[in-house]
Amino acid sequence: MAPVKRLEPEQVKRADEKPKRKKVAFVKDTGIDANECVSVYLVSSLEEMQDAKKLEDQGLSFNPEYMEQFVGEDGKIYGYKGLKIDVWLNSLSFHAYADIQYENKIEDSKSEKRTTDLKDLMKKIFGQGLMEDRDAFIQSLSSNSHHIESLIHNVGEIIETCEIHTDKTLTVQGDSGILGTVTSEEIIHLELADPGVKEWHSRLVPLVLLLVEGSQPIEQDDTKWEMYIAIQRELLNEGDTRHKLLGFCIVYRFYHYPDSTRLRISQILVFPPYQGKGHGLHILEAVNKIAVQRDSYDVTVEEPSLSLQELRDCMDTLRLLSFHQVRCAIKPVVERLKQAKVSDNTTLDHSLEGNGKGESSFALKTNSKSRSWWFPSPELVEEVRKHLKINKKQFKRCWETLVFLNLDQSDSQCQESYQILLMEQIMSELFDNSSEKIANGKRVIDIGDDHDSSNSFMMIRTKGSNAGTDGSVLPVPMEDGNGVESREDQLKAVFEERLEEITHVADKVSRHCKPLGIQVPIVSP
């Protein structure tokens, strides 16, 4: 008979013994930055989930940027030490699974912050798209993806197969067509009124809220919403095709009297792993293509970010350079600037060492004479809107870059003349007497808007009269959060910022003019 092994007392486990609980640390709880402790991974298979490090090396993971609207203004999660939340997202269906890990909980009796309910937080962010069972999420990777592929195939309309340049150059569709060597990517149009598309879009909304500052969910029940998606098709070794969603755009279709529409881009997002590769440009090009096909009135963008506005400026400037009427209209403007005869009583003094302290000095004197020759004619503005669907405000913005592109960058006198006109344009936009309403020392200035000029204005407080005897606008002190600042200083800041934007866009555009057969000077960075 085999001997009976005796158990030591510490090895004897009582039947009623409860499992060990997570340790609780009694320390001061200062919170954890929610953006830093959450990592998002785009996956399409179990193999990818098993190698997070590889996904990070491939750039297929990212951190959210705006968790504040979910956790509070301070952007922190409370009650945990060593917290790490890995969110796995199906790269096509965008169902989510959250893997929550932490060393221990923190109890701080003196803290006014309550311990964050992490499961509730994930549910608040991802809604019905959150799957709580890991095995169920893994099993659904294939089935959910196939469902979305079928949805796109059945209700989607392929707008174009975009051309993606491996060297990150831009693709332009204008008089010269689409140019360059490429790999394939499809831009597909969907109607949000379709129940399946609406449900899918609801799982994309969390990423918009996490990655786009100030974003808000749209009203999905409105039948005028459209969706444009960029899909990449990947051929696997087995011969199967795997699809990845690279980014998307939400567009609202406004009625325009009497029988047209205006397309307003409300949301556009290219997921972080795929940014900087031309996908956003292709989506914007597809929206413009649809606008031309439908003969919409124009295309506008709702509150574009700086990066989106820059991308839009580059695209529209290139399209305008491909438009024959625009190229012809630029020539006389450039020739007049080369003569450096803007006005006998207009001067611009701009020196970085003006006050001897390394600070810039700035002075502008003008009699505010009309510069009609500097602007595109109303007839050209209408032609551009009609054929390219670029609205008046955006065209004038691009016009400044178009003129700058065609100037000799080594001609300092010509450059100064251009800067004088640019400053006068800025002053006209902000302080034109014809658009001002003055009451009780306050000045309301209509500044216009991409899509509705009736709803856009800014208010400043003035002291005394601000009109010169010749009708010019003179510096007036204005108050801001940091104290009193002169109008001249504020104008200088706006002018320098705008000139920097023009130079930056011109530099990018000039690199892509040669393939279009357009000869313009190469702008120095």
C-alpha positions as CSV (number, residue, x, y, z in Angstrom):
1,M,0.0,0.0,0.0
2,A,1.4,3.4,-1.0
3,P,2.2,5.7,1.9
4,V,-0.2,8.6,2.5
5,K,1.4,11.9,1.9
6,R,1.0,14.3,4.8
7,L,0.1,17.9,4.0
8,E,1.7,20.7,5.9
9,P,-0.8,23.0,7.7
10,E,-0.2,25.9,5.3
11,Q,-1.1,23.6,2.4
12,V,-4.5,22.7,3.8
13,K,-7.1,24.8,2.1
14,R,-10.4,25.3,3.9
15,A,-13.5,24.6,1.9
16,D,-15.0,27.9,2.8
17,E,-11.9,30.0,2.1
18,K,-12.7,32.9,-0.3
19,P,-10.4,33.7,-3.3
20,K,-7.8,36.3,-2.7
21,R,-8.9,39.9,-3.5
22,K,-6.8,42.5,-5.3
23,K,-4.5,44.4,-2.9
24,V,-5.6,47.8,-1.8
25,A,-3.0,50.4,-1.3
26,F,-3.6,53.3,1.1
27,V,-1.7,56.1,-0.5
28,K,-2.5,59.6,-2.0
29,D,-4.4,59.2,-5.2
30,T,-3.3,61.8,-7.8
31,G,-4.9,60.0,-10.7
32,I,-3.6,58.6,-14.0
33,D,-3.7,60.4,-17.3
34,A,-6.5,58.6,-19.2
35,N,-4.9,59.3,-22.7
36,E,-1.7,57.7,-21.6
37,C,-3.0,54.5,-20.0
38,V,-5.3,53.5,-22.8
39,S,-3.9,51.9,-25.9
40,V,-6.0,51.1,-29.0
41,Y,-5.0,48.3,-31.4
42,L,-6.5,47.7,-34.9
43,V,-6.7,43.9,-35.5
44,S,-8.2,41.6,-38.0
45,S,-7.1,38.2,-36.6
46,L,-6.2,36.3,-33.5
47,E,-2.5,36.2,-34.6
48,E,-2.4,40.0,-34.5
49,M,-3.9,40.1,-31.0
50,Q,-1.2,37.7,-29.7
51,D,1.6,40.1,-30.7
52,A,0.9,43.6,-29.4
53,K,4.6,44.5,-29.7
54,K,4.5,43.8,-33.4
55,L,1.4,45.9,-33.9
56,E,3.2,48.8,-32.0
57,D,6.3,48.4,-34.2
58,Q,4.1,48.5,-37.3
59,G,2.3,51.6,-36.1
60,L,-1.1,49.8,-35.8
61,S,-1.6,51.1,-32.2
62,F,-2.3,54.5,-30.8
63,N,-3.5,56.4,-27.8
64,P,-6.6,58.5,-27.6
65,E,-6.2,62.3,-27.4
66,Y,-9.4,63.6,-25.9
67,M,-10.6,61.3,-23.1
68,E,-11.6,64.4,-21.0
69,Q,-15.3,64.3,-22.2
70,F,-15.5,60.8,-20.8
71,V,-13.5,61.0,-17.5
72,G,-13.8,64.7,-16.6
73,E,-12.0,68.0,-17.3
74,D,-8.7,66.9,-15.7
75,G,-8.5,63.9,-18.0
76,K,-7.6,61.5,-15.2
77,I,-8.7,58.0,-14.0
78,Y,-8.7,57.6,-10.2
79,G,-8.4,54.6,-7.9
80,Y,-5.7,52.5,-9.5
81,K,-2.0,51.9,-9.5
82,G,-0.2,50.6,-12.6
83,L,-3.3,50.8,-14.8
84,K,-3.2,49.7,-18.4
85,I,-6.2,49.3,-20.7
86,D,-5.7,47.6,-24.1
87,V,-8.6,48.2,-26.4
88,W,-8.8,45.8,-29.4
89,L,-10.8,47.0,-32.4
90,N,-11.9,45.0,-35.3
91,S,-10.2,46.8,-38.2
92,L,-13.3,46.7,-40.3
93,S,-16.4,46.2,-38.2
94,F,-15.0,48.2,-35.2
95,H,-16.4,46.0,-32.5
96,A,-14.3,46.5,-29.4
97,Y,-12.9,44.4,-26.5
98,A,-11.2,46.0,-23.5
99,D,-8.5,44.2,-21.6
100,I,-8.2,46.0,-18.2
101,Q,-5.1,45.3,-16.0
102,Y,-3.8,47.0,-12.9
103,E,-1.4,46.3,-10.0
104,N,-3.8,47.2,-7.2
105,K,-6.5,49.6,-6.2
106,I,-5.9,52.8,-4.3
107,E,-7.9,54.0,-1.3
108,D,-7.5,57.6,-0.4
109,S,-9.9,58.7,2.2
110,K,-8.9,62.3,1.8
111,S,-9.5,62.4,-2.0
112,E,-12.6,64.0,-3.3
113,K,-12.4,61.8,-6.4
114,R,-14.3,58.6,-6.5
115,T,-12.7,55.4,-7.9
116,T,-13.4,55.3,-11.7
117,D,-15.7,52.4,-12.7
118,L,-13.6,51.1,-15.6
119,K,-16.2,48.7,-17.1
120,D,-18.7,51.5,-17.0
121,L,-16.2,53.9,-18.6
122,M,-15.6,51.5,-21.5
123,K,-19.3,51.0,-22.0
124,K,-19.8,54.8,-22.0
125,I,-17.1,55.2,-24.8
126,F,-17.9,52.2,-27.1
127,G,-21.6,51.6,-26.4
128,Q,-23.2,48.6,-28.0
129,G,-20.0,48.0,-30.0
130,L,-18.2,46.8,-26.8
131,M,-17.9,43.0,-26.4
132,E,-17.2,41.8,-22.8
133,D,-16.1,38.3,-23.6
134,R,-12.6,37.9,-25.2
135,D,-13.3,34.5,-26.8
136,A,-16.5,35.9,-28.4
137,F,-14.6,38.9,-29.7
138,I,-11.9,36.6,-31.3
139,Q,-14.6,34.4,-32.9
140,S,-16.4,37.4,-34.3
141,L,-13.3,38.9,-36.0
142,S,-14.0,36.9,-39.2
143,S,-17.8,36.8,-39.1
144,N,-18.3,40.6,-38.3
145,S,-15.8,41.5,-41.0
146,H,-17.6,39.4,-43.6
147,H,-20.9,41.1,-42.6
148,I,-19.4,44.5,-43.2
149,E,-17.9,43.4,-46.5
150,S,-21.3,42.2,-47.7
151,L,-22.9,45.5,-46.5
152,I,-20.5,47.6,-48.5
153,H,-20.9,45.4,-51.6
154,N,-24.7,45.5,-51.4
155,V,-25.4,49.2,-50.7
156,G,-22.1,51.0,-51.4
157,E,-21.1,52.8,-54.6
158,I,-17.5,52.8,-55.7
159,I,-16.6,56.4,-56.5
160,E,-13.1,55.7,-57.7
161,T,-10.1,53.5,-57.2
162,C,-7.6,56.0,-55.7
163,E,-4.0,56.1,-56.6
164,I,-1.7,56.1,-53.6
165,H,1.9,57.3,-54.2
166,T,4.5,55.3,-52.3
167,D,6.6,58.5,-52.0
168,K,3.7,60.4,-50.4
169,T,3.2,62.8,-53.3
170,L,-0.2,64.2,-53.9
171,T,-2.6,63.1,-56.6
172,V,-4.5,65.8,-58.4
173,Q,-7.6,65.6,-60.6
174,G,-7.8,68.6,-62.8
175,D,-7.4,69.5,-66.5
176,S,-4.4,67.1,-66.6
177,G,-6.2,64.1,-65.0
178,I,-4.8,61.8,-62.3
179,L,-1.0,61.3,-62.4
180,G,1.5,59.0,-60.8
181,T,2.5,55.4,-60.0
182,V,0.2,53.8,-57.4
183,T,-1.3,51.0,-55.4
184,S,-5.0,50.5,-55.3
185,E,-7.5,51.7,-52.7
186,E,-11.2,52.2,-53.1
187,I,-13.3,55.2,-52.1
188,I,-16.9,54.1,-51.5
189,H,-20.1,56.2,-51.1
190,L,-22.8,55.0,-48.6
191,E,-26.1,56.5,-47.4
192,L,-26.4,56.8,-43.6
193,A,-30.1,56.3,-44.0
194,D,-29.5,52.6,-44.5
195,P,-30.0,50.8,-41.2
196,G,-26.9,48.6,-41.6
197,V,-24.7,51.6,-42.5
198,K,-26.1,53.6,-39.5
199,E,-25.3,50.8,-37.1
200,W,-21.8,50.5,-38.5
201,H,-21.2,54.2,-38.3
202,S,-22.3,54.2,-34.6
203,R,-19.2,52.1,-33.9
204,L,-17.0,54.6,-35.6
205,V,-18.3,57.6,-33.6
206,P,-16.1,56.8,-30.5
207,L,-12.9,57.2,-32.5
208,V,-14.1,60.6,-33.7
209,L,-14.8,61.7,-30.1
210,L,-11.4,60.3,-28.9
211,L,-9.3,61.7,-31.7
212,V,-10.9,64.9,-33.0
213,E,-10.9,67.9,-30.7
214,G,-14.3,69.4,-30.0
215,S,-16.2,66.7,-32.0
216,Q,-19.8,65.8,-31.3
217,P,-22.0,63.0,-32.5
218,I,-24.3,63.8,-35.5
219,E,-28.0,63.3,-35.6
220,Q,-28.1,59.9,-37.4
221,D,-31.9,59.9,-38.1
222,D,-31.6,62.8,-40.6
223,T,-31.7,61.1,-44.1
224,K,-29.5,63.7,-45.7
225,W,-26.2,62.3,-44.2
226,E,-23.8,60.6,-46.6
227,M,-20.7,58.6,-45.8
228,Y,-17.5,58.2,-47.8
229,I,-15.0,55.5,-46.8
230,A,-11.5,54.6,-47.8
231,I,-11.0,50.8,-48.0
232,Q,-7.8,48.9,-48.5
233,R,-7.9,45.4,-49.9
234,E,-5.1,43.0,-48.7
235,L,-4.5,39.7,-50.6
236,L,-3.6,36.9,-48.2
237,N,-1.4,33.8,-48.9
238,E,-4.5,31.6,-49.0
239,G,-6.0,33.7,-51.8
240,D,-8.5,35.4,-49.6
241,T,-9.0,39.1,-49.5
242,R,-8.9,41.1,-46.2
243,H,-10.4,44.6,-46.0
244,K,-9.2,47.4,-43.8
245,L,-11.0,50.7,-43.2
246,L,-8.4,53.5,-43.4
247,G,-10.7,56.5,-42.8
248,F,-14.1,58.0,-43.5
249,C,-15.9,61.2,-44.1
250,I,-19.4,62.3,-43.1
251,V,-21.1,64.8,-45.4
252,Y,-24.4,66.6,-45.1
253,R,-26.5,67.4,-48.2
254,F,-28.1,70.8,-47.9
255,Y,-30.8,72.2,-50.1
256,H,-29.8,75.2,-52.2
257,Y,-32.4,77.3,-53.9
258,P,-33.9,76.7,-56.4
259,D,-32.9,73.2,-57.4
260,S,-29.4,72.3,-56.2
261,T,-27.6,71.1,-53.1
262,R,-24.5,72.1,-51.1
263,L,-22.3,69.4,-49.7
264,R,-20.8,70.2,-46.3
265,I,-18.1,68.0,-44.8
266,S,-19.0,67.6,-41.2
267,Q,-16.5,64.9,-40.0
268,I,-13.4,63.5,-41.6
269,L,-11.0,61.1,-39.9
270,V,-8.1,59.0,-41.1
271,F,-7.1,56.6,-38.4
272,P,-3.7,57.4,-36.9
273,P,-1.8,54.3,-38.3
274,Y,-2.7,55.4,-41.8
275,Q,-2.3,59.2,-41.6
276,G,0.2,61.1,-43.8
277,K,-0.2,58.7,-46.7
278,G,-2.7,60.5,-48.9
279,H,-5.9,58.8,-47.8
280,G,-7.5,62.0,-46.5
281,L,-6.8,63.7,-49.8
282,H,-8.4,60.9,-51.8
283,I,-11.6,61.1,-49.6
284,L,-11.8,64.9,-50.2
285,E,-11.2,64.4,-54.0
286,A,-14.0,61.8,-54.0
287,V,-16.4,64.3,-52.4
288,N,-15.5,67.0,-54.9
289,K,-15.9,64.5,-57.7
290,I,-19.5,63.7,-56.5
291,A,-20.3,67.4,-56.2
292,V,-19.2,67.9,-59.9
293,Q,-21.2,64.9,-61.1
294,R,-24.3,66.1,-59.3
295,D,-23.7,69.7,-60.3
296,S,-24.0,70.7,-56.6
297,Y,-23.7,74.4,-55.8
298,D,-20.4,74.0,-53.9
299,V,-18.5,72.1,-51.2
300,T,-17.8,73.5,-47.7
301,V,-16.2,72.2,-44.5
302,E,-17.6,72.7,-41.1
303,E,-15.0,74.1,-38.6
304,P,-12.0,72.5,-40.2
305,S,-8.9,71.7,-38.1
306,L,-5.6,73.4,-39.0
307,S,-4.3,70.2,-40.6
308,L,-7.6,69.6,-42.6
309,Q,-7.6,73.3,-43.8
310,E,-4.0,72.9,-44.9
311,L,-4.8,69.7,-46.8
312,R,-7.8,71.4,-48.4
313,D,-5.7,74.4,-49.3
314,C,-3.1,72.2,-51.0
315,M,-5.8,70.2,-52.9
316,D,-7.8,73.2,-54.1
317,T,-4.7,75.3,-55.0
318,L,-3.5,72.4,-57.2
319,R,-6.9,72.1,-58.8
320,L,-7.0,75.8,-59.5
321,L,-3.5,75.7,-61.1
322,S,-5.0,73.1,-63.5
323,F,-7.8,75.4,-64.4
324,H,-7.0,77.4,-67.5
325,Q,-9.0,80.5,-66.7
326,V,-7.2,80.9,-63.3
327,R,-3.8,80.5,-64.9
328,C,-4.6,83.3,-67.3
329,A,-6.0,85.6,-64.6
330,I,-2.9,85.3,-62.4
331,K,-0.5,86.7,-65.0
332,P,-1.5,90.3,-65.0
333,V,-1.6,90.4,-61.1
334,V,1.9,89.0,-61.0
335,E,3.2,91.5,-63.6
336,R,1.8,94.4,-61.7
337,L,3.4,93.2,-58.5
338,K,6.7,92.9,-60.3
339,Q,6.5,96.6,-61.2
340,A,6.4,97.2,-57.4
341,K,3.8,100.0,-57.8
342,V,1.2,99.1,-55.3
343,S,0.7,102.7,-54.1
344,D,2.8,105.9,-53.6
345,N,1.5,106.3,-50.0
346,T,1.5,102.7,-48.8
347,T,4.5,101.4,-46.8
348,L,5.3,98.3,-44.9
349,D,8.1,98.2,-42.3
350,H,8.8,94.8,-40.8
351,S,12.0,94.2,-39.0
352,L,13.0,91.5,-36.5
353,E,15.5,93.7,-34.7
354,G,13.2,96.8,-34.7
355,N,13.3,97.6,-31.0
356,G,16.8,96.3,-30.3
357,K,15.5,93.4,-28.1
358,G,15.1,90.8,-30.8
359,E,11.4,91.7,-31.0
360,S,9.7,92.6,-34.3
361,S,8.4,96.1,-35.1
362,F,5.6,96.6,-37.6
363,A,4.0,99.7,-39.1
364,L,1.4,100.0,-41.9
365,K,0.0,103.1,-43.5
366,T,-2.6,102.9,-46.1
367,N,-5.3,105.1,-47.7
368,S,-7.5,101.9,-48.2
369,K,-7.8,102.5,-51.9
370,S,-9.6,99.8,-53.9
371,R,-7.3,97.0,-55.1
372,S,-9.7,95.4,-57.5
373,W,-6.9,94.3,-59.8
374,W,-5.5,92.2,-56.9
375,F,-8.6,90.0,-56.5
376,P,-10.1,87.5,-58.9
377,S,-13.0,89.0,-60.8
378,P,-16.6,88.0,-59.9
379,E,-16.9,86.3,-63.2
380,L,-13.9,84.1,-62.4
381,V,-15.2,83.4,-58.9
382,E,-18.4,82.1,-60.4
383,E,-16.6,80.0,-63.1
384,V,-14.5,78.4,-60.3
385,R,-17.6,77.7,-58.2
386,K,-19.5,76.3,-61.2
387,H,-16.8,74.0,-62.5
388,L,-14.7,73.1,-59.4
389,K,-17.3,73.6,-56.7
390,I,-14.9,75.8,-54.7
391,N,-16.8,78.5,-52.8
392,K,-15.9,82.2,-52.9
393,K,-14.2,82.3,-49.5
394,Q,-12.0,79.3,-50.2
395,F,-11.1,80.5,-53.6
396,K,-9.9,83.9,-52.3
397,R,-7.8,82.0,-49.7
398,C,-6.2,79.9,-52.4
399,W,-5.8,83.0,-54.6
400,E,-3.3,84.4,-52.1
401,T,-1.2,81.3,-52.4
402,L,-1.6,81.2,-56.2
403,V,-0.2,84.7,-56.6
404,F,2.6,84.0,-54.1
405,L,3.6,80.8,-56.0
406,N,4.1,82.8,-59.2
407,L,6.3,85.5,-57.7
408,D,10.1,85.6,-57.9
409,Q,11.1,84.7,-54.3
410,S,14.4,86.6,-54.7
411,D,12.8,89.9,-55.6
412,S,12.5,91.6,-52.2
413,Q,10.6,94.6,-53.6
414,C,8.0,92.4,-55.2
415,Q,7.7,90.4,-52.0
416,E,7.1,93.5,-50.0
417,S,4.4,94.7,-52.4
418,Y,2.7,91.3,-52.0
419,Q,2.9,91.6,-48.2
420,I,1.3,95.1,-48.3
421,L,-1.6,93.8,-50.3
422,L,-2.0,90.8,-48.1
423,M,-2.1,93.0,-45.0
424,E,-4.7,95.3,-46.7
425,Q,-6.7,92.2,-47.4
426,I,-6.6,91.1,-43.8
427,M,-7.5,94.6,-42.6
428,S,-10.4,94.6,-45.0
429,E,-11.7,91.3,-43.7
430,L,-11.6,92.4,-40.1
431,F,-12.2,96.1,-40.1
432,D,-14.0,97.1,-43.3
433,N,-16.4,99.9,-42.3
434,S,-19.1,98.5,-44.6
435,S,-19.5,95.4,-42.5
436,E,-19.2,97.0,-39.0
437,K,-21.9,97.8,-36.6
438,I,-20.9,100.1,-33.7
439,A,-22.8,100.6,-30.5
440,N,-21.8,101.5,-26.9
441,G,-18.1,101.2,-27.6
442,K,-18.4,97.8,-29.1
443,R,-17.8,96.8,-32.7
444,V,-19.5,93.8,-34.3
445,I,-17.6,92.6,-37.4
446,D,-19.2,90.3,-39.9
447,I,-16.4,87.9,-41.0
448,G,-18.3,85.5,-43.1
449,D,-18.3,81.7,-43.1
450,D,-17.7,78.9,-45.5
451,H,-21.3,77.9,-45.6
452,D,-23.4,80.6,-43.9
453,S,-22.1,84.2,-43.8
454,S,-25.2,85.3,-41.8
455,N,-24.2,83.5,-38.7
456,S,-20.5,84.6,-38.4
457,F,-19.2,87.6,-36.6
458,M,-16.7,88.7,-33.9
459,M,-17.0,91.5,-31.4
460,I,-14.2,93.9,-30.2
461,R,-14.2,96.7,-27.7
462,T,-13.0,100.1,-29.0
463,K,-11.9,103.3,-27.4
464,G,-12.9,106.5,-29.1
465,S,-12.9,107.0,-32.9
466,N,-10.9,104.6,-35.0
467,A,-11.3,106.2,-38.4
468,G,-8.5,108.4,-39.9
469,T,-9.3,111.5,-41.9
470,D,-8.5,109.6,-45.1
471,G,-10.8,106.7,-44.2
472,S,-8.0,104.4,-43.1
473,V,-8.1,102.1,-40.0
474,L,-5.9,103.3,-37.2
475,P,-4.6,101.3,-34.3
476,V,-7.0,101.1,-31.3
477,P,-6.3,99.4,-28.0
478,M,-8.3,96.2,-27.4
479,E,-8.5,94.1,-24.3
480,D,-7.8,90.4,-24.1
481,G,-7.1,88.0,-21.3
482,N,-3.5,89.2,-20.9
483,G,-4.2,92.9,-20.7
484,V,-4.3,95.7,-23.2
485,E,-3.0,95.1,-26.7
486,S,-3.0,97.4,-29.7
487,R,-4.9,96.6,-32.8
488,E,-1.6,97.0,-34.7
489,D,0.0,94.2,-32.6
490,Q,-3.0,91.9,-33.2
491,L,-3.0,92.7,-36.9
492,K,0.7,91.9,-37.0
493,A,0.1,88.5,-35.4
494,V,-2.7,87.6,-37.8
495,F,-0.6,88.8,-40.8
496,E,2.5,86.8,-39.8
497,E,0.4,83.7,-39.1
498,R,-1.3,84.0,-42.5
499,L,1.9,84.6,-44.4
500,E,3.4,81.5,-42.7
501,E,0.4,79.4,-43.8
502,I,0.7,80.6,-47.4
503,T,4.4,79.9,-47.5
504,H,3.9,76.4,-46.1
505,V,1.2,75.5,-48.5
506,A,3.0,77.1,-51.5
507,D,6.1,75.0,-50.6
508,K,4.1,71.8,-50.7
509,V,2.2,72.7,-53.9
510,S,5.3,73.8,-55.8
511,R,6.8,70.3,-55.4
512,H,3.9,68.9,-57.4
513,C,3.5,71.5,-60.2
514,K,6.1,69.9,-62.5
515,P,4.1,66.7,-63.1
516,L,1.2,68.9,-64.1
517,G,3.3,70.8,-66.6
518,I,2.9,74.1,-64.7
519,Q,6.1,76.2,-64.4
520,V,6.2,78.1,-61.1
521,P,9.2,79.1,-58.9
522,I,10.2,76.6,-56.2
523,V,9.4,78.1,-52.9
524,S,12.1,78.0,-50.2
525,P,10.9,76.5,-46.9
